[in-house]
Amino acid sequence: MNISRLIKNIYFGKSKLSSKEYESGRNLFIFEGACAMSIFCLTSGPFLAGFASFMGASDQFNGIIGGIPSLAAIAQIFSPMIFEKFKKKKFLLSVLAFFYRIILGLLIFIPIILIKSNERLLVLAFFYFFAYIISAIITPSASNWIVSLTPNEIRGRYFGKRDAVIISSNIIFTLGLGKILDIFRSYGNEYSGFSIVYATVVLLAIANFLLLSNIPEPRLITNKTAVNLKSIITIPIKNKSFRKVIYLFIFWNIGLQLAGPFFAVYMVTGLKLDYAYIMLISLIASLIRIVMSVVWGKLADKKTWVFTTVASIGLLGVCHFLWSFVTLANYHVLYPLSAIIGGIAWGGIGISLFNIQFMFAPEQGRSVYLGFNAALSGIIGFISTLIGALIIGSIGHNKLIVLGLGFGNMQMVFALSGVIIITCAIITNIMFKNHDELIQIAPTL
């Protein structure tokens, strides 16, 4: 069989799938998600903060680069203009996904190629942003792909199970590689530790590509009208029910991104915690998230994704606010406690925010809705991160004394973030009070 025929069979095969092929596709997406999430975690959070700090990044720069994925999400607005032209999207999705992840793995060569710290950080920011631009472009269609394989009546249970497997595999990689980083750092050879981390990222990127290539692509309802920038902006806004989802994501990203990128920075440069300890606490949070993602999924099937969205977001707001009290004197108590609360919350947030969009977005031209929502949320989120960096920079090392307690610049940002996220949950509950009248359920298989 020649290469062109092989590519045709793999990426442009039949569209009418059997129930067994639907099930096989869902199972493969579980393992694909495990690879994808491990890559994300190994190239973000404490790992990214440590790598950037190794190259001379300040706390402010570290926070801003951590918010780059949010800014890059603006590219999702162009996704429908590209993918709505294709009846078969699998080939382009698989190839672009591979390039996005392999770029992240190749960031390890920056310290070898460049010597000056400012040049290293500039190149790091550029390629990190470029990688997430690709990620943003493929996200709406990739999300639509997995949802098209999952009937509505089993989505809660399926995504709960998928999330559990993804988190379990992520624990193995982050905990193991975090310990390896600590060992190399103790010997003054941190770069070798990061080399092992990024080599793992490259291997996971290859595995992810192979998995995506073997997932069947069903026949999707394509948009019958021409998709342009104007329609991408106006169509979602005109949809009364989806407009509420847009408001939800705006409020959510303001609260989350204000402090989100700075937690890892605070742990690595502020509290100066070991990577292994950070990963151990993350393990606890992840184990809780595994259990709770299944619980939240079943709860969503019994109630609604709106209910789980409001409840889990509100709980995360409490977690962020609690972080404002974490110091060197009490981190051994408050850090694990906040991790437990965060694990419970993220067990619901991850699957709830993903699925609530599909509840309210029509199946035809769905990527238009997802693309616009992600782009707008990304812009808002990155602006929020810049505001967080501005607050941290303007306060500096000064402390605010309240009731005898001292609050540093990052702690104040954490408190503000918590208040905004809790407010988001309250507003969401009010907006979707009569959600049953607005839901546009996508057709089941």
N, C-alpha and C positions, 0 to 999 in steps of 0.2 A: 504493500500500500504506500503510495507516495505521500509526501508531506501535505500537499494541498488537500488531498482526499481525507487525510487524518484530521486536519484542522476543521474541515467541513463537518465531519462526523461528530467531532467533539463539541464544537461551538455552534454549529448551524444545523443540528439534527432536527428530529421531529419535535413538534410543539404539543401534540396531544399526548399527555402522559397517563400512565396507569396509576391506580391508587398506590401500588407498591413503589413506583418511581417518585410519587409525591412524598411518601414516607422516607425513602432513601435520601431524597434531597434535604428534608428536614434534619435527618441524622447527620448528614455531612456538614450542614450549616452549624451544627453544634461544635464540631471539631474545628471548623474554619474559624468560628468565633473565638475558640480557645487560643488559637494561634494569633489571631488579630489582637485580642485584648492583651496577651502577654507582650507582644511587640509594643503596643501603646504604653503599657506600664513600665517597660524597661527603657523607654525613651522619653519619659515624662516624669512628673512628680519628683521624689527625692533623687532618682537616678539622673534626671536632667539637671536638677539644681546642683547636684554634686559635680557633674561633668562641666557645667558652665562655671561654677566656682573654681574648679581646677584650672580653668583657662583664664581666671581673673575677673569674673563677673561680680558686680555689686548686687546687693539685695534687691534694689529697684530694678535693675536690668534682668535679674533672675525672674522676678515676678512678671515682668512684661513679656519675656520670651515664653514663660509658662502660659500666657494668655494668647499666644499666637494662633493656636488651633481655633480659638473663638473668632479671631479676626479673619482667618482664612475661610471660615464658613460662608463668607459673603459670596464666594465662588459658586455656592450651591444654586444661586439664582440663575446661573448660566447652564446648569446641568440639563434642564428640560430642553433647552435649545439644541443641545448636542444629542441626547439620548432619545428624545421623542421622534427623531428622524429614523431610528432603527427599529425594525420589528424584532430583531435578535440583538440583544445587548450584551450577552454573556462574554463574547470574545473581548470587546473593548473594556468591559468591567474588570475582567481577570487580568489583562495586561496592565491597565492603569493601576490596579490595586498592587500589583507586584512592584511597579516602579516607585510608587509612593512609599512602600515599606523598605525597599532596598536602599532608597536614598537615606532613610533614617539610619540604616545599618552602616552606611559608608561615612557617616559623620565622624567616626572614630579617626579618620585620616587627617582631620583638620589640624591637630597639634603637631603632626609630622610635617605637613606641607608649609604651615605658617609659624612664625616665631613670635611676632608682636601680638600682645594680648587683644588690643582693639581690633586688629585684623581678624583674628581667630573668632572673636565674638560676633563681628559683623557677618562673616561667612556662615557661622553657625545659625544666626538668626535668619539669613537669607534662604539657606537650603531647608531649614526647618519649616519656614513659611511656604516655600515652594512645594515641599512634600505634602503639607496639609491643604494646599490649594488643590492638588490632585485628589486627595482624600475627600475634600468637600464636593468636588465635581461628581464623584462616583456614588456618594452616600445616598441621595434620594432613590436612584434606580436600584442600588444594592438592597436598600431597605424594602423597596417594593417587591423585589425578587423573592426575598425570604417570606414576606407576608403572603405573596401569591401562592406559596406552597403550603400555607397554614390556614385551614378553615377557621372561621371566627369562633366556633364553639369550643375549640381546643387551644386557642391562643394563650390564654392565661396559664394553663398547665404546661404547655410546650415552652413558653418563654421563661417560666419559672425553672423548669428542668434545664433548659439551655444555659440560663444564667448560673445555675448551680455548678454545672460542669466547667463553664468558662472560668469561674472564680477558683474552683479547685485546682485547675491546671496553672492558673496564674500564681497561686500560692507557691507551688513547687518552684517555678522559675524565679520569682522575686525574692523569696526567702533564701534560696540556695545561692543565687548570684549576689544578693546583699551581703551574705556572709563572706563570699569570695572577695568582694570589694573591701570589706573591713580588714581582711587578712593582708591584702596587698597594700592597703593604706598604712597599716601598722609597720610595714617594712619600707615605707617611703616610696612605694612604686605603684601609685594609684592608677597611672595610665595603663599598666598591664591588666589591672582589674577591669577597667572599662573596656579594654580590648576584648576580653572574654565575653563581657555583656553584649557588645555590639556584634561579635561573631555569632552569638546565639540569635540575635535579631535577624541576621542574614539567613541563617538556617530556617528559622521560623517563617520568614518571608517566602522562601522556596516552598516549604510545606503548605503554606496558605494558598499559594498559586495553584499547586497541584490539586488541592481540595476544591477550590472554586471551579477549576476546569472540569471536574467530575460531577458537579451538581447540575441536575437537569433544569432546563429553563422552560416553564410552561407558556402557553399562549396568553399574552396579556392584552387587556383592552387598551388600545392606543388612542391618543388624542386625535380627533378627526379634523380639528382646526389647526391652522398654522400657529406655531409657538414663537413668539418674539418677546423682547424685553418688556414691552408695554403690557402684553397679556399676562406675563408672569407676575407683574406687579399688581395689576388691576383685578384679575380673576379671584385670587384668594381674598382680597380685601372686600370684594363685593359679596362674597359668600357669608351670609349672616352667622351661620353656625361656626364656620372655621375662623371667623374673625375673633371669636372668644379664645380660641387656641393661640392665636397670634398674641393677644394681650397677655395670656398666661406665660408664654415663653419670654416675652419682654420683661415682665416683672421678675421671673425666675432667673434670667441671665444677669439682670442688674444685681440681684442679691448674691448669686453664686460667684460670679466672676470678680466682684469687688474684692473678695478675700481668697477665693479658691486657689489661684496660683501661688499665694504667699504661705500657705500652710507648710508645704515642703521646704520652702526657703527658711521659715522660722525653725523647723526641726533640724535642718542641716547646719545653718549658719548661726541661728539665734541660740537654740538649746544645745547645739553641737552633739546631737545624739548619734550613736553608731547606726550604720545602715542595717545591721542585723537586728538591732532592737526595734528600729522603725518597721522592718519587715515582719518581725514577730508580732508586734501590735497589729499590723495590717493583716496578719494571718488570723488573729482573733476576730477582727472586724469582718474578714472575708468568710470565715466559718459561720459567723452569725448571718451574714448576708446570704450565704448559700441556703441556710434553713429558711430564712425569712423571704427570700425570693419565691420559693415554692408556696409559702403561706400567703404572700401578697398575691401571687398568681391565682390561687384558688379563691381568695377573697374577691378578686376582680371578676371571676366567673360567676360568683354568687351575687355580688353587688354590681359595681361598675368600675371602669378605669378612672372615672372622675373621683370616686370615693378614695381609691388607693392613692391617687395623685395628691389630693388635698392632705390626707393623713400623713403620707411619707414626707412631703415637702415641709409641713409644719414641724415634724420631728427633726428634720435636718437643721431647721432654723434654730432649734434648741441646742443642737450640737455645735453649731458655729458660735452661738453666743457663749456657750460654756468655754470655748477656746480662749476667750478674752481673759480668763482667769488662770490659764496655764502658765506656770513659771518654772524656773530651775528648782525651786523649793518643793513644788507639788506635782510636777509632771508625771511622776511614777504612779500617782493616783488619778489625776484628772485626765491625763492622756489616754489611758486604757478605758476610762469611763466614757469619754467622748467618742472613742473608737467603737465601743459597744452600741451607743446611741446612733452613731453614723452608719454602722453596719446594718442595723435594723431599718433605718431610713432608706439607705441606698438599695436595699433589697427590693423596695417598692418603687423608688424613683426611676431606676434604670428601665424597668419594663413598663411602668405606667406612662411616662412621658413619651416613650417610643410608640405605644399603642393608642394613646389618646388622639394622636394626630390622625391615625387611620380610622378612628371612629367618626370623625367629623369631615374628613376629606373624601370627596367622591372618587370612585375607582378610576373613572376616565380622567386622564391628565393629572393623576395624583402626584406625580413628581413635580408638577408646577407648584402645587400647594406646599409640598415638603421643601422644595428649593427656596421659595420665597421666605418661608418661615425661618429656615435655618440661616439664610443670609441676613435677614433683619436682626435675628437674635444674636448672630455673631458680631455684627457691628455694635449693637448695644452692649454686649458682653465685653468686648475689647475696650470700649470707651470706659466702662465701669472699672476694668482692670487698670487703665491709665489713671483714673481718679484715685483708686486705691494706692497706686505707686506715688501719686502726687501727695496724698495725705501722709504716707510713710516718710517721704522725703522732706516735707515741710515741718513735720514734728521732730524728725531726727531722733536723737537719743533722749529727748526730754520725756518725762513721765507725767501723766495726769493722775493726781491723787484724789480718789473718791472713797469716802468712808474708811480712810486709813490704808487703802489698797492702791498700789502703784500700777498704772496701765501704760505699757509702752506703745510705740506707733503701730506695730502690727496687731497688738491686742485690741486697740481701739477700732481698727478696721474689721477685725473678727466680730466684735460686738455689733457694729453697724450692719454688717452683713447678716448676722443672725436676726436682727430686728426686721430687716427688709424681707428676708425669706419667710419669716412667720407672717408678716403682712401679706405677702404673696399668697400664702395658703388661705388666709381669710378672704382675700379678694376673689380667689379662684372659687371658693365655696359659694360665694354670693353670685358670681357670674354664671355658674353652671347649676344653679339651684333647680331650674326646670329643664335640665339637660335631656331628659327622656323625650321631650318634644323636638329636640334639635338634632339628635344623633342620626347620621346617615351611615347605616351599617353596610359595609362592603359585601357583595354577594359571596356566599360560601360555596365550596366545591361540591 
